[in-house]
Amino acid sequence: MGGRRLMSLDGFGMEAPDSRENATYFGYAGKKERCTFPYVRLAGLAECGTHAVVAAEIGCKGEGEETLAGRILSSGALARNARDG
């Protein structure tokens, strides 16, 4: 690939332990009905071949996949890895 790495950016979510701190920071998923557990939103930048995670962001309440992806892309992670690769 001419010295380039094929990268992928994706987001996902998962439940966190039900504590007051997690509920305050992460919030709950669900539009009509609140979930049972606080819901953590994450996004990661990974190399497609090795699945090595190069950068990741964890969101707080109200932050979605687009916001987290924007933070990863504006963090300079791609530029740093281009120099390292």
Residue frames as qw, qx, qy, qz and C-alpha x, y, z in Angstrom:
[[0.000, 0.884, 0.467, 0.000, 0.00, 0.00, 0.00],
 [0.381, 0.675, -0.042, 0.631, 2.88, 2.37, -0.52],
 [0.310, 0.110, -0.530, 0.781, 3.72, 2.76, 3.16],
 [0.419, -0.307, 0.028, -0.854, 0.14, 3.59, 4.13],
 [0.037, 0.098, 0.933, -0.343, -2.01, 1.92, 6.76],
 [0.366, -0.412, -0.576, -0.603, -5.70, 1.21, 6.19],
 [0.009, 0.014, 0.646, -0.763, -7.56, 2.56, 9.20],
 [0.311, -0.523, -0.699, -0.376, -11.14, 2.29, 10.40],
 [0.111, -0.150, 0.404, -0.896, -13.14, 4.55, 12.72],
 [0.484, -0.387, -0.706, -0.342, -16.15, 3.11, 14.54],
 [0.284, -0.365, 0.423, -0.779, -18.25, 3.72, 17.61],
 [0.557, -0.268, -0.779, -0.105, -20.08, 1.49, 20.02],
 [0.401, -0.559, 0.250, -0.681, -21.68, 1.53, 23.42],
 [0.569, -0.088, -0.801, 0.164, -21.79, -0.65, 26.49],
 [0.568, -0.741, -0.238, -0.269, -23.39, -0.69, 29.90],
 [0.243, 0.469, -0.585, 0.615, -21.46, 0.42, 32.97],
 [0.332, -0.300, -0.797, 0.406, -21.96, -0.52, 36.62],
 [0.223, -0.768, -0.420, -0.429, -24.97, 1.25, 38.10],
 [0.470, -0.369, -0.379, 0.706, -23.46, 3.86, 40.37],
 [0.029, 0.909, 0.281, -0.307, -24.38, 7.49, 41.01],
 [0.231, -0.639, 0.392, 0.620, -21.07, 8.65, 39.53],
 [0.288, 0.055, 0.798, 0.526, -21.50, 6.63, 36.32],
 [0.175, 0.718, 0.672, 0.036, -25.11, 7.78, 35.94],
 [0.057, -0.889, -0.081, 0.447, -24.10, 11.42, 36.34],
 [0.205, -0.556, 0.531, 0.606, -21.15, 11.26, 33.95],
 [0.135, -0.028, 0.859, 0.493, -22.42, 8.85, 31.26],
 [0.557, 0.134, 0.009, -0.819, -26.20, 9.10, 31.52],
 [0.584, 0.131, 0.788, -0.145, -28.61, 6.43, 30.32],
 [0.049, 0.039, -0.711, -0.701, -29.54, 5.26, 26.83],
 [0.063, 0.499, 0.864, -0.011, -33.09, 5.08, 25.60],
 [0.058, -0.238, -0.219, -0.944, -35.44, 7.63, 24.15],
 [0.571, -0.455, -0.380, -0.568, -38.77, 6.40, 25.52],
 [0.841, -0.526, -0.103, -0.072, -37.68, 4.35, 28.49],
 [0.090, -0.815, 0.559, -0.123, -34.51, 4.71, 30.51],
 [0.720, 0.229, -0.649, 0.090, -32.07, 1.77, 30.42],
 [0.808, -0.539, -0.231, 0.048, -31.30, -0.09, 33.61],
 [0.720, -0.369, 0.049, 0.585, -27.59, 0.76, 33.61],
 [0.029, 0.839, -0.191, -0.509, -25.59, 3.85, 32.66],
 [0.825, 0.464, 0.271, 0.172, -24.53, 3.70, 29.02],
 [0.370, -0.633, 0.361, 0.577, -20.96, 4.46, 27.93],
 [0.691, 0.716, 0.095, -0.032, -20.39, 5.64, 24.36],
 [0.541, -0.515, 0.463, 0.477, -16.97, 5.00, 22.80],
 [0.692, 0.715, -0.064, -0.080, -15.28, 5.53, 19.45],
 [0.653, -0.486, 0.460, 0.354, -11.99, 4.12, 18.28],
 [0.510, 0.741, -0.371, -0.231, -9.54, 4.40, 15.42],
 [0.772, -0.292, 0.559, 0.080, -7.95, 1.06, 14.55],
 [0.115, 0.475, -0.731, -0.475, -5.69, -0.43, 11.92],
 [0.838, 0.154, -0.091, -0.515, -7.75, -2.76, 9.74],
 [0.692, 0.336, -0.638, 0.002, -5.12, -5.48, 9.25],
 [0.370, 0.148, -0.774, 0.492, -3.91, -5.91, 12.82],
 [0.456, -0.699, -0.502, -0.227, -6.94, -4.45, 14.64],
 [0.483, -0.158, -0.371, 0.777, -4.50, -2.39, 16.70],
 [0.099, -0.915, -0.392, 0.005, -6.32, 0.49, 18.39],
 [0.494, 0.336, -0.036, 0.801, -4.47, 3.71, 17.61],
 [0.082, -0.152, 0.251, -0.952, -6.75, 6.22, 19.37],
 [0.281, -0.512, -0.806, -0.096, -9.99, 6.13, 21.33],
 [0.164, -0.284, 0.186, -0.926, -12.42, 8.51, 23.03],
 [0.193, -0.429, -0.859, 0.203, -14.97, 7.85, 25.77],
 [0.121, -0.500, -0.253, -0.820, -17.96, 10.16, 25.80],
 [0.051, 0.161, 0.669, -0.724, -19.91, 11.65, 28.63],
 [0.290, 0.588, 0.700, -0.284, -23.66, 12.26, 28.80],
 [0.365, 0.827, 0.164, -0.395, -25.00, 13.74, 25.56],
 [0.054, 0.649, -0.613, -0.448, -21.94, 12.96, 23.42],
 [0.908, 0.282, 0.231, -0.205, -22.51, 10.67, 20.47],
 [0.843, 0.048, 0.363, 0.395, -20.39, 8.80, 17.96],
 [0.469, 0.761, 0.147, 0.424, -19.97, 11.80, 15.65],
 [0.242, -0.935, 0.191, -0.175, -18.64, 14.00, 18.45],
 [0.759, -0.477, 0.409, 0.169, -16.20, 11.33, 19.60],
 [0.783, 0.336, 0.325, 0.409, -15.04, 10.63, 16.03],
 [0.238, 0.912, 0.019, 0.333, -14.46, 14.35, 15.53],
 [0.459, -0.827, 0.322, -0.027, -12.30, 14.49, 18.65],
 [0.841, -0.147, 0.421, 0.307, -10.22, 11.54, 17.44],
 [0.642, 0.569, 0.277, 0.432, -9.71, 13.05, 14.00],
 [0.074, 0.932, -0.064, 0.349, -8.83, 16.49, 15.37],
 [0.721, -0.664, 0.170, 0.106, -6.45, 15.03, 17.99],
 [0.183, 0.783, -0.578, -0.142, -3.65, 14.52, 15.48],
 [0.763, -0.212, 0.608, -0.057, -3.69, 10.72, 15.91],
 [0.829, 0.509, 0.218, 0.076, -3.64, 10.18, 12.15],
 [0.332, 0.875, -0.306, 0.171, -0.73, 12.55, 11.60],
 [0.424, -0.649, 0.618, -0.131, 1.29, 11.03, 14.47],
 [0.830, -0.009, 0.558, -0.008, 0.77, 7.53, 13.10],
 [0.702, 0.709, 0.007, 0.066, 1.68, 8.58, 9.58],
 [0.090, 0.837, -0.515, 0.162, 5.09, 9.72, 10.90],
 [0.577, -0.435, 0.670, -0.169, 5.54, 6.57, 13.03],
 [0.897, 0.243, 0.349, -0.122, 4.49, 4.11, 10.30]]
